[in-house]
């Protein structure tokens, strides 16, 4: 029994799981499956195809024919994957569920029910997921390393890009999408509007004129040190982008992350560009309030900010009565 014909390719029970998943991604792009999804969301699901192909060391389950992909087989594969990478296992499970939807819509009777229903994956919450909150000393040390890396021969404005991450809490692709028209250096303090983000569509970087979420569209006030950096850059700008590549176009976040790994220093191997976002959130939440941190990061809920971005010290309780016993004798 066939599903449908797509670009001359017929799917039936002898087609491979990879073929079904590739057509599922195509259906997600045209809105047939999964509803209206953002480009970056579909791209994230598309990256999971490499898991099914065995390109990351997992069993290449995608090479199996569909009649071989029983619920038991799929469940075992997902559970093994979740032991290694719970977040990707969750995405792979969703993709398989969308693939099931596609088979139902087009009449392929491979699974009587959704084969992912009831599959319990390992949680991705662990100590490794604790947000990184850099101290002022660590920030200063990273600054020195980046400034040492930033020679006149380096075309990537890593100092400016890292500065933007620290000064705003924006995601890296939001920083790389900034245009000079989004910046107001005449106000006091200066401001920048988060109006879009870079996404990859059909292998090409484009600027999506909307933020990742509705709450992401916001204007943030800039610290003086960063507005001074922007004043220096706008005077020599020859692109509408604040941080363009050497040809004036969009800079690829993959390349920026590579440059940052080269510049950050060996002792900061645990620090990533996204660490500045959680550092901004932690600093604001612990100094001002969680709600202020939520607004800065553009979250719809303060719970998201607290759970994924704010590093808070555990409450040790009130032991002052006991510790008073260690008080020194009064000076005579």
C-alpha positions in Angstrom: 0.0 0.0 0.0 1.6 3.3 -1.1 1.6 6.6 0.7 1.8 9.1 -2.1 4.1 10.1 -5.0 6.6 12.9 -4.3 9.0 13.9 -7.0 8.6 10.5 -8.6 9.4 8.6 -5.4 6.7 6.1 -4.2 6.6 5.1 -0.6 5.3 1.7 0.4 6.1 -0.8 3.2 9.4 -1.7 1.5 10.6 1.9 1.5 13.2 2.8 4.1 12.5 4.8 7.2 15.0 7.4 5.9 12.8 7.9 2.8 9.7 8.4 4.9 11.4 10.8 7.2 12.8 12.9 4.3 9.3 13.2 2.9 8.0 14.1 6.4 10.4 17.0 6.5 9.2 18.1 3.1 5.6 17.9 4.4 6.5 19.9 7.4 8.0 22.6 5.2 4.8 22.9 3.1 2.6 22.8 6.2 1.0 19.5 5.4 2.2 18.0 8.7 2.7 19.6 12.0 1.0 22.9 11.3 2.8 26.1 10.7 6.3 25.8 12.0 9.2 28.3 11.9 12.0 27.6 9.5 14.5 27.2 12.3 12.2 24.6 14.0 12.0 22.5 10.8 15.8 22.8 10.4 16.3 21.4 13.9 14.1 18.4 13.0 15.9 18.0 9.7 19.3 17.8 11.6 18.0 14.7 13.4 18.0 12.7 10.1 21.7 12.2 10.6 20.9 10.2 13.8 18.7 7.8 11.9 21.4 7.5 9.2 23.9 6.5 11.9 26.2 9.4 11.2 26.7 10.2 14.9 27.5 6.7 16.0 24.0 5.4 16.6 22.4 2.4 15.0 21.5 3.3 11.4 17.8 2.5 12.0 16.8 4.7 9.0 18.1 2.0 6.6 15.4 -0.4 7.8 12.4 -0.9 5.6 9.2 0.4 7.0 7.7 -3.1 7.6 10.7 -3.8 9.8 10.2 -0.7 12.0 8.0 -2.2 14.7 7.1 -0.3 17.8 9.5 -2.5 19.7 12.4 -1.7 17.4 11.7 2.1 17.4 11.2 2.2 21.2 14.5 0.4 21.8 16.3 2.8 19.4 14.8 5.9 21.1 15.7 4.6 24.5 19.3 3.9 23.6 19.5 7.3 22.0 18.1 9.0 25.1 20.9 7.5 27.2 23.4 9.4 25.1 21.5 12.6 24.2 18.1 13.0 25.8 17.4 16.3 23.9 17.9 14.8 20.5 16.0 11.7 21.4 13.0 13.9 22.2 13.3 15.6 18.8 13.6 12.2 17.1 10.5 11.0 18.8 8.5 14.0 17.6 9.8 13.5 14.0 8.7 9.8 14.1 5.3 10.9 15.4 5.0 13.4 12.5 6.0 10.6 10.1 3.2 8.5 11.5 0.8 11.3 10.9 2.0 11.4 7.3 1.3 7.7 6.8 -2.2 8.0 8.2 -3.0 11.0 6.0 -1.8 9.1 2.9 -3.1 5.6 3.6 0.0 3.6 4.4 -1.0 0.9 6.8 2.3 0.3 8.5 1.5 1.1 12.1 -1.9 0.5 13.6 -1.2 3.2 16.2 1.5 5.9 16.7 4.6 3.8 17.4 6.0 6.5 19.7 3.0 6.7 21.9 3.8 5.9 25.5 7.6 5.9 25.0 9.2 7.3 28.1 12.5 8.9 27.4 15.2 9.9 29.9 15.0 13.4 31.2 17.6 15.9 29.9 17.8 17.6 33.2 21.1 17.0 34.9 24.0 18.9 36.5 25.4 19.4 33.0 22.4 21.5 32.2 23.0 23.9 35.0 23.2 27.4 33.4 26.7 28.9 33.2 26.9 32.2 35.1 30.2 33.9 34.7 31.7 36.0 37.5 33.1 39.4 36.8 36.6 38.1 37.1 35.8 35.4 34.5 34.3 37.9 32.1 37.3 40.1 32.4 39.6 37.2 31.7 37.6 36.2 28.6 37.7 39.8 27.4 41.5 39.8 27.6 41.7 36.5 25.7 39.3 37.7 22.9 41.1 41.1 22.6 44.4 39.3 22.3 42.9 37.1 19.6 41.4 40.1 17.7 44.3 41.3 15.5 43.8 43.6 12.5 44.1 40.5 10.3 41.0 38.9 11.8 38.0 39.8 9.8 35.5 38.5 12.3 34.5 41.2 14.8 34.5 38.8 17.7 35.0 41.6 20.2 31.9 43.3 19.0 29.8 40.2 18.7 30.7 38.9 22.2 30.1 42.4 23.5 26.6 42.3 22.0 25.9 39.0 23.6 27.1 40.3 27.0 25.3 43.6 26.7 21.9 42.3 25.6 21.4 38.6 26.3 20.4 38.1 22.7 20.9 34.7 21.0 23.8 34.6 18.6 21.7 34.5 15.5 19.7 37.5 16.8 23.0 39.4 17.3 24.1 38.5 13.8 20.7 39.7 12.4 21.0 43.2 13.9 20.8 46.1 11.5 21.8 49.6 12.1 18.2 50.7 11.8 17.5 48.6 14.9 20.0 50.6 16.9 19.2 54.0 18.5 22.4 55.7 19.6 20.8 59.1 20.1 18.7 58.1 23.1 20.1 57.9 26.7 20.8 55.2 27.3 21.2 53.9 23.8 18.8 51.1 22.8 18.6 48.2 20.3 15.5 46.4 19.1 15.4 42.7 18.6 13.4 42.4 15.4 14.6 39.3 13.7 17.0 36.3 13.6 19.1 34.5 11.0 17.8 31.1 9.9 19.0 28.6 7.2 16.6 27.9 4.4 17.4 25.6 1.6 21.1 25.8 2.6 21.2 29.6 2.5 21.2 32.0 5.4 18.3 34.4 5.4 17.0 37.0 7.9 13.7 36.1 9.3 11.8 39.3 10.1 10.4 38.0 13.3 11.9 36.7 16.5 12.0 33.1 17.8 8.9 33.8 19.9 6.3 36.6 20.1 7.9 37.9 23.4 11.3 38.0 21.7 10.4 41.2 19.9 11.6 43.9 22.4 13.8 46.9 22.9 16.6 46.7 25.4 18.7 49.5 26.9 22.5 49.3 26.3 25.3 49.8 28.8 27.5 52.7 28.0 30.6 50.6 27.2 28.7 48.8 24.5 27.1 51.9 23.0 30.6 53.4 22.8 31.7 50.3 20.8 28.7 50.8 18.5 29.5 54.5 18.0 33.0 53.5 16.8 31.6 50.9 14.4 28.8 52.9 12.9 31.4 55.6 11.9 33.1 53.1 9.5 30.1 50.9 8.7 29.6 50.0 5.0 26.8 47.5 5.5 23.3 47.7 6.8 24.2 44.9 9.2 25.9 45.7 12.5 28.1 42.6 12.3 28.4 41.6 8.6 30.9 39.2 7.1 33.8 40.5 5.0 31.5 40.8 2.0 28.8 42.8 3.8 26.4 39.8 4.1 25.2 37.6 6.9 27.9 36.0 9.1 27.4 32.3 9.8 27.0 31.5 13.5 28.9 28.3 13.0 32.0 30.2 12.0 31.6 32.6 14.9 31.4 29.8 17.4 34.6 28.3 15.9 36.4 31.7 16.3 35.1 31.9 19.8 36.5 28.5 20.7 39.9 29.6 19.4 39.8 32.8 21.4 38.2 32.0 24.7 41.2 30.3 26.3 41.8 26.7 27.5 40.5 27.4 31.0 37.2 28.5 29.6 36.5 25.4 27.4 33.1 25.1 29.2 32.0 28.5 28.1 30.0 28.9 24.9 28.4 31.9 23.3 25.1 31.0 24.8 26.8 31.1 28.2 26.6 34.9 28.0 22.8 34.8 27.7 22.5 32.8 31.0 25.2 35.0 32.6 23.1 38.1 31.7 20.0 36.4 33.1 21.7 35.3 36.3 23.2 38.7 37.0 19.9 40.5 36.5 17.8 38.0 38.4 20.2 37.9 41.4 20.7 41.7 41.5 17.3 43.0 40.4 14.5 40.4 40.0 13.6 37.3 38.0 10.9 39.2 36.2 13.5 41.8 35.0 15.6 38.9 33.7 12.6 37.4 31.9 11.9 40.7 30.2 15.6 41.1 29.2 15.7 37.7 27.6 12.2 38.0 26.0 10.6 34.9 27.6 6.9 34.4 27.9 7.3 33.0 31.4 9.7 33.7 34.3 9.7 29.9 34.9 11.5 29.4 31.6 14.1 32.0 32.7 14.5 30.5 36.1 14.7 26.9 34.9 17.0 27.2 31.9 19.0 30.4 32.3 19.4 31.6 35.9 22.0 30.1 38.1 21.0 30.4 41.7 22.8 29.4 44.9 21.1 26.8 47.1 19.6 28.1 50.3 21.7 26.7 53.2 19.2 27.6 55.8 19.7 29.8 58.9 22.5 28.4 61.0 23.5 31.7 62.5 22.7 30.7 66.0 25.2 27.8 65.8 27.8 29.9 64.0 27.6 32.6 66.7 29.5 30.2 68.9 32.6 30.9 66.8 32.6 34.6 67.6 35.9 36.0 68.9 36.2 37.3 72.4 35.5 41.0 72.7 38.6 43.1 72.6 39.5 44.6 76.0 
